[in-house]
Amino acid sequence: MSELHKPKYKWRRTWPDAHQHFTGFDGERKFAHIHWYHMGWWNWFMCWNQAKNSNRWRRPNGQADSAREAALEAEKCYEAVLRCEWPGMVSEDLQSMLDKEEWQKGYKKLWEDALAERGCGPDGKPLAETSAGHRR
C-alpha cells in the first residue's frame, strides 16, 4: 500500500488510556473502530451498521498490517455502506440505519432535557451551583 494514501475521515483515540484503539468519525457519526490485536495485526470493524437485517451482510470487519491500512479498509467499508454496495445490503438497509440514527438523536435530546430538569448535565452528574445559588 502506498504511503500516499491517507485516511479521509477523522480518527481519534477511543479512550485516553487506550493507545492502540481508535474510532473513526464522519462529522459527529462514529462509524468504525480499529485496534491492535496482541497476535500481531490491526482489527477493524464497522460500528454504524444497525440495519434491521444487517445479519445478512458480509461481515463488516477485517484485519490489516498497520493502523493506516485498517483505517483505510474501514473507510472503504463505510463508503460502500453509504452507497448501499456492501455485499448483502439492500436499499432499505441504509434508510433503516438513517432512521435509527435520527431516532437515537431524538431520544438523546429527551434524556438530556429530563436530566436538565433535575439539575444535572448530560453526563447525569449534578450541575455545580454558583455563589448566587444558581446552577451552571
N, C-alpha and C positions, 0 to 999 in steps of 0.2 A: 504494500500500500504506500502510495506517495505521501511524504510528509507535508505536501502542499494541501492536502485535504484537511480542512478544519471543520469542527462541528458548527452547524448553523445556529443551533439553539443555545440557550444559557444552561450551563451545568454548574451546580453548586454542591458543596459538601452537604450530605443529608443531615448529619448531626455534628456538633462541634468536636466530639471525641472520636468520630469515625473517619479516619484519614484516608480510607480506601473504599468509601461508599459515597456515590454521587447521585443526585436527582436532576433530571432534565426538565426544563421549563420552556413552554411556548407561551410567553406572557405570564399570566397567573396559573395557567394549566400545568399541572405536574403530569408528565406523560410517560416517563421511564426512569428506571434506576440502573446503575451499573455498580458492580462491586468486585473487589479482588477476592478470588476463591483460593483458599490455602493450598490447593493442589497445583497451582501454577498458572491459572488463567483468569481472565475477567469475564464475569457473567453479566448479561444484560437482559432486561425484561421490561415489557410494556406494563404500565400500571393504569393506563387510560383505555381500558377495553371492557367496560361494563355493559356491553350489548346484551340484550335479552338472550341471544343464542350464541354467545361467543365460544361456547364449548365445542362448536363445530369448526372453528377456525384452526388453521395450522397454528401451533403454539407460538405466541409472540415473544419468544426469548431465544437466547443463544449464548455462545462463548466466543471470546476473541483473545488475541495475544497481548493486546495493550488496552489501556483505558480509552485512548483515542479511537481505536478500531471498534471497541464496544459501543462507545457513544455514537459513532457513525452508523453502526448496524441498527442501534435502537432508533435513530432518527429515520433511517430508511423504512423501518417497520412502521413507525408513526405516520410518515407521509403516505405510505401505501394504505394505511387505515383511513387517513383523511380522504384519499381518492377512492375509497371502497374497493381497493385492488388487492388487499391482503387475502391470501388463499383461504377460501371458505366463507368470506364475507358476502353478504347480500346488502342491497341498498338500504333496507330498513335498519340494518345494524348501526350505521352511522347516525341516523336520526334518533334511534333509541339512546345512543350514547349522549348525544347533544341534549335530548330531553331530560335525561337523568342528571346531567351536569347542571342544567337550569333549575331543576327541582332541588338539587343539593344547595345551590346558591340561595334559593328562597328559604329553605329550611334553616340554613346557617344564619340568615338575617333574622328570622323569627326567634331563634335560640339566643342570639346576641341581644335582641331587643328585650327578651324576657330577663336575661341576666342584668341588663342595664336598669330595668325597673326595680331590681333588687339591690341596686348599688354595686354591681360587680362589672368588671371588664370582660372582654371576650374570652379571657382565659379562665373565667369563673371565680377569680380572686376578688375580694372586696377592694373597691377603689379607696385610696387614701383620702382622708379629709384634710381640707386646707385649714388655716388658722381661723377663718370665719365660719367654720362648721360646714362648709360646702364640700361636696365630693368632687374630685378632679376627674 
